[in-house]
Amino acid sequence: MRLNASIAFAISITLSVSANAGLFGIGGTSWKEEVLLHDGSTMVVDRSQSRGGRHEIGQSPPVKEHSITFTMPGTNTSITWKDEFSEDVGSSNLSLLALHILHAAPYIVASPYGCLAYNKWGRPDPPYVIFRYKEEKWERISIQELPGEFKNINLVIDTANDEGKLRALGLVTSERINEFNKWYTQIEYKKIVREPIKSGEGSSTNCEKLVFYKGAWVGPGDSIGKRMRDLETR
């Protein structure tokens, strides 16, 4: 899979290095997770999130911003990955799935947060958005560039619905992380998948194809979408 340069350039989340995890404004929630790495070792990371953005009346706001902060093993270097609100999606963009480290390089595996984000990030298949930390910044990479040693999903996925439990626990062990994630049936949440997912086995890959046009998402069935498709075939 080749990455679309325009999509990579248009990334709206902030990926940065910080000495502190912190909370995103009033009402934020934070907790710690014990992450099981590919070599069997573990490390404790700090996670935090806050809510906001578009939502239906009577429903809780989605996750607006969230981050993960960790100290590189054997060093005092603290690194933060952060995903912020974007107007085109109406919430944060990504859900964290895994953090792995190899040869002093951290990698993040994330999943688009809903169908709008899936289209925004180029409809990747398998449906992952992957980052590598290099030269003090996060850069998006392809699934082919993710080391083959990384196989397991090792972070709590549904931090929105499990927010209260995570806050109460304070520290979520690697065993509890597996318990939180065991209810997922989609193949991309059970392990890190390397090949395209068959129809019906994934979640995001079943999303209708949409494009962001003049401030709105449109699909092939929309009048604007039909005009755009006609222009592409000329």
N, C-alpha and C positions, 0 to 999 in steps of 0.2 A: 504494500500500500504506500503510495507516494502522498506526502502531505501537500495540501493546497497552500501556496505561499501567501495568497491574499487572506486566507482564513487565519494563518499563523500570525500575520501582521495585525489582524484586527482583534486579536485576543484582548478581552476587556478585563480579565481578572488580574489582580495584582499579585505577583509572585515575588517575594522579597525575603531578605535576611533581617532578622531582628533578634535582639538579646532577650526579649520578653514575649511570652505568649499573650498575656493580657486578655481583656474582655472587650468586645465590640460594643461600647456604649452601655446605656442603661438596660437592664434586663437580660444581659448576656449570661450564658451558662458555660462552665468549664469543668473538665474532669481529666483524669489521666488514664492511659491505656498501656498495658504491657504487651509489646509487639514481639511476636515470634518471628525471627529472621530465618532466612533460608538455611543457614548453617547450624540451626538449633539454639543459638544464643537469643537472648531477649534484651529489649531496651524499653525504658519507660518514656512515653511521649506525652506532651500536653496538648489537649484539644479544647477548642472553645467555639461557640457559635451564638448568633443572635438572630432574631426573627424580624420579618418585615416584608413589604412587597405586596403584590396583588394576590387577593384571595377571595373566596366566596363568603357571603354573609353567614355568620354562624360557624365558620371554620377558622382554625388557627392560622396565622400568617406562616408562610413557608420560611425556610432558612434563608436569611438575607446575606449573611456573611459567616464564614467559618475559617478556622486555621488549624494547623498542626505545627507544633514546635518541638524540636528534639536537639540533643547534644550529640555530636558525632562521637562514636566510641573511641576512647583513648585520647580525646582532645577536650578542650574547653570551648570549642566552636559551636555556637547555638545557631540553628537554621530554622527559618519559618517558611512555610508554604501557606498562602492565603488566597481565598476565593471570595470576591466581593460581588455585590449586587450589580446587575446590568439591566437596563431598561428594556432591551429587546427580549429578554427572557422573563423578566418580572420577578426575579429572585437571584440566588446564587446560581452558578453555572454547572457545578460538578459535585458529585458525591465521592468521597474518598473510599478506596477499596484496599489499597496496600501501600506499605512503605518498605522498601528493601535497600540494602547497602552492599556494594561490591567494589573492592579496590578503592576504598575511601570515597566512592561516588554514591550519593543517595538517589533513589528513583521513587517516583510517585506514580501509582496507577489509580486513575479515577474514572468515573462513569458519568456521562452527561445526565444532568438532572432534568429528566422529562424530555418530551419530543421536540420542543422548541430548541433546547440546548443541543440535542442530538443533531438537528439540522444545522444549527449554527457552527458546530465543530466539525462539519464535513461528513456526517453520517459514517463514522468509522466502523469497520467490521473486521474483527470483533469490536464491540462497542466500548472501547477504552480510549481515554485521553491520557497520554503518558508523558511524564516530565523527568528530565535528568538535571541534577544540580552540577553546574560546571562554571568555573571562573566566576564564582560568587553570584550566579543568577540561575534561575530555572529556565530550561529550554524544552520545548516540545519535541519529542522523538517518535519514531514509528514503532510498531510492535516488533518489527525485525531487529531493532536496536536494543530491545529490552533483553538483558541476559537470560539465557535459558535456565539458569539456576533458580530463577524466581518462579515459584509455582503456586504459593498459597495466598489466599485473601486473608489479611491479618489485622484489619481494622474494622470497628463496628460500622456497618453500612447505614442502617436506618437511624441516624442520630436525631431525626425530627420526632418520630413517634416514641422513641426510647429515651428522650431527653430527661424525663423525670427519674427514671431508673439509673441512668448514667450519673446524674448529679448526686443521687443518694449513695451510690457506691463509692464515688470519689476516685478510686483506683479500680479499673476493670482488668482483671487478669486475662491472660491469653486463653484460658479455658472458658471464661465467661464470654469473651469475644466470639468464640465458636458457638456458644449457646445463643447469643443474640442473632447470629447470622444463619443458624441452621434451618430457619423457616423458609429461606429463599429456595425456590425451585429452578430459577433460571440458571442455565449452565455457566454464564459468565460471572455469577456470584459465588459459585462453589469452588472455583479454582481459576487461575489465570489461563484463559484460552488463547491459543496461538493461531488458530485457523478461523476462517469465516464461519459464522453460525448459521445452521440450517433454519429455514423458515419455521417459526413456531417454537424454537428452542430458546430464543433469547427474548429480551424485553424491548430495548430501544430499537433493535433492528426491524421491528414490526411497525415503526412509526411511519406515517405518511410523509412523502417527500415534500418539503416546503422550502420556499425561498423568502428572504426578507426584502420586501420591495416597498419603498417610500413609507417606511414606518409601520408596515404591517406584514404578517406572515401570510403567504398565499400558496395554494396548492394547485395541482394540475386541473382540478375541477372548477376552480374559480375563473372568472372571465379574464382577469389580469394574467393568471397563470397560463391560460390558453393562448393569449396573445404572445406571451414570452416564449412559449414552446414553439409557436409558429415561426417566430423570428429566428429561433435557434436552428430550425430545420431548413431554412431558406439557403 
